[in-house]
Structures are given as C-alpha cells and as structure tokens.
Amino acid sequence: MRRSWHFIQTVIGIIFRHPITGTSIIPILPDGRIVLIRRRDNGLWGLPGGMVDWGEDIPTAVRRELSEETGLEVDRIRRLVGVYSSPDRDPRIHSICVVVEVEARGEMGIKDTIEVLEVQAFNANSLPEGRLSHDHRQQLQDYFKGLTTLD
C-alpha cells in the first residue's frame, strides 16, 4: 500500500509541476486576412488554439483546435512562428505554446461556444486595438517580422 501511495504522489507531482503544452494558430485565409477569436473567459481577442490532448501530436491539435474554435480547416501548416514558454504568459497555468502559421479554408463558425464568443477575419493593418489575450500580440508581432522565436 505504501508503495502504491508513493507512486500516486509521484504521478501527481509530474502532472501538476510541469508546464502544459499548447498551441496558438495564425490562420491565414485565401484572401490574406487573419482569423481571430474573442474569448469567453476574458472577452479579449486572440489567436485560436489550445492544449494538446493526451496521445495527440501538435499538427493534430492545430487541426482540431482550429476547427473547434473557428469552423475552419487547415489546408497547410506553413511555418513555425515560435515556442513561447515564459511562466507568466498564460494567467491560468504555466504553459508552453507552439505557434504556427496555417493556410485555412472553409466557412467561419463557432463550434465551441463554451470558449469562444466570436470569430472574425481581419486585415493585417486592421487588427483589434488594445490588449490581446495572453501574449498573442507578441506572437503576431514576431510573425509579421518573419521571426522564429524561442522565448
């Protein structure tokens, strides 16, 4: 019994004392507009994305999250924009975020109404003013500069 308890404590420690892997997606429509979502939890605009599920690789998570949050499909993953790992980048948890640019297609529509209030496409020069959710403003700035960031 004592050995089982030690094992359970070790597993809990591993799960709760390590960052969670997630993704942010910079979806580019065929006309060049960028798709953002308005988050239900904080009311701010941000990039679609979310946590990588157990047994899922990052490209699969990108496809799933984009579909759930915007109704769009990934036509092609273009490039890695960066990996963002600052412990305070997400106010909820310590997460490591893999940011990718994708070519997206389809019709926009929210499937995940628990997390998303609105989905909208913006021209690069008309993105929402003010603060974006999490560190998404920095991710977009790095994207526009053509950087691949390790932060």
Summary of the structure (lengths in Angstrom):
residues: 151
radius of gyration: 16.7
end to end distance: 43.0
largest distance: 62.0
contacts: 441
relative contact order: 0.25
helix: 26%
strand: 34%
